[in-house]
Amino acid sequence: MSQEAFAKRLGVTGASISKIESGQRKLTGQMILLICREFNINETWLRYGEGEMYKSMFPSEISQLLSNYNLDELDTKIIGEYLLLDPSQRKVIKEYITKVTSYDSRPVNTPMNMNLLRDGTVTGETLHCAENSGNMERS
């Protein structure tokens, strides 16, 4: 992230961030709190370099999903970083994924073959998604 983008997220100028980074201006307690709130940074880590860099950001429902799907540290980081993006940045990611997966080109009710299960086993079951319902039916 550029200084300008960082500054914009904090509502300050790029020059202010530049002065803090170069030591010309002291990092205030208010700025520390703003950085922590905006970027989900652990205040103790930012002030003293102790503990985890990021605060725990997952409500219990998301934590349960992480556990249920046996997601590893990288999966968790990807989800966490995505949640920190602003809407315009998320849009870019969504557009990229749409292009890569040809998600929009698959007609409604086209079967999605779900061959690889969480535990690594393979199945020949096909799932169909009913239009606008989001319900999955096995065939």
C-alpha positions in Angstrom: 0.0 0.0 0.0 1.4 3.4 -0.9 1.8 6.2 1.6 -1.0 8.1 -0.2 -3.4 5.2 0.1 -2.4 4.6 3.7 -2.9 8.3 4.5 -6.3 8.4 2.7 -7.6 5.5 4.7 -6.6 7.4 7.9 -8.0 10.7 6.7 -4.6 12.5 6.7 -2.2 13.8 4.1 0.6 11.7 2.5 3.0 14.4 3.7 1.9 13.7 7.3 2.7 10.0 6.9 6.0 10.8 5.2 7.1 13.1 8.1 6.2 10.4 10.7 8.1 7.7 8.7 11.2 10.0 8.4 11.1 10.9 12.1 10.3 14.6 11.5 7.0 14.2 13.3 6.2 12.0 16.3 3.5 9.4 16.0 0.8 10.5 18.4 -1.4 8.3 20.5 -4.4 9.4 18.5 -2.7 8.4 15.3 -1.8 5.0 16.8 -5.4 4.4 17.8 -6.6 5.4 14.3 -4.1 3.1 12.6 -5.1 0.2 14.9 -8.8 0.8 14.3 -8.6 1.3 10.5 -6.2 -1.6 9.9 -7.2 -4.0 12.7 -3.8 -3.7 14.2 -3.0 -4.9 17.8 -2.1 -1.7 19.7 0.4 -3.5 21.9 2.2 -4.8 18.8 2.3 -1.4 17.2 3.6 0.4 20.4 5.9 -2.3 21.7 6.4 -5.0 19.1 4.8 -7.6 21.3 2.0 -10.1 20.6 0.3 -10.7 17.3 0.3 -8.0 14.7 -3.5 -8.2 14.0 -6.3 -8.2 16.4 -8.6 -11.2 16.3 -11.1 -10.1 13.8 -13.4 -13.0 13.4 -16.7 -13.2 15.1 -17.6 -16.6 16.4 -19.6 -17.5 13.3 -16.6 -16.9 11.1 -14.3 -18.7 13.5 -16.6 -21.7 13.3 -16.4 -21.7 9.5 -12.6 -21.6 9.7 -12.7 -24.6 12.0 -15.4 -26.5 10.0 -13.5 -26.1 6.7 -10.2 -26.9 8.3 -8.6 -23.7 6.9 -5.0 -23.1 7.6 -3.1 -20.0 8.5 -2.8 -18.8 4.9 -6.5 -19.3 4.3 -7.3 -17.3 7.4 -4.9 -14.5 6.4 -6.4 -14.3 2.9 -9.9 -14.0 4.4 -8.7 -11.5 7.0 -6.9 -9.3 4.4 -10.0 -9.4 2.1 -12.2 -8.2 5.0 -9.8 -5.2 5.5 -10.1 -4.1 1.9 -12.4 -1.1 1.0 -15.3 -1.8 -1.3 -13.4 -0.6 -4.5 -10.5 -3.0 -3.7 -12.9 -5.8 -3.1 -14.5 -5.1 -6.4 -11.2 -5.6 -8.2 -10.6 -8.9 -6.5 -14.2 -10.1 -7.4 -13.7 -9.1 -11.0 -10.4 -11.0 -11.1 -11.9 -14.1 -9.6 -14.9 -13.9 -11.9 -12.6 -13.8 -14.9 -10.4 -16.6 -13.7 -13.2 -18.9 -12.8 -15.6 -18.0 -15.6 -18.1 -17.8 -12.8 -20.6 -15.7 -14.7 -20.4 -17.8 -17.8 -21.9 -20.9 -16.1 -25.6 -21.0 -16.8 -28.0 -21.3 -13.8 -28.8 -24.9 -12.9 -25.6 -26.1 -14.6 -24.2 -28.9 -12.4 -21.0 -28.2 -10.4 -19.1 -31.4 -10.0 -17.8 -31.4 -6.4 -15.1 -34.0 -6.7 -12.7 -33.0 -3.9 -14.1 -33.1 -0.3 -12.5 -31.3 2.7 -10.9 -34.5 3.9 -9.3 -35.2 0.5 -11.7 -37.9 -0.6 -13.2 -37.8 -4.0 -16.9 -38.2 -4.9 -18.8 -38.3 -8.1 -21.8 -36.5 -6.7 -23.0 -33.5 -8.6 -24.6 -30.5 -7.0 -27.2 -28.4 -8.7 -28.0 -24.9 -7.5 -31.7 -23.9 -7.8 -32.1 -20.5 -9.4 -32.2 -17.7 -6.9 -32.6 -20.0 -4.0 -29.0 -20.8 -3.1 -30.2 -24.3 -2.2 -28.0 -27.2 -3.3 -29.6 -30.4 -4.4 -27.6 -33.6 -4.9 -28.0 -35.9 -7.9 
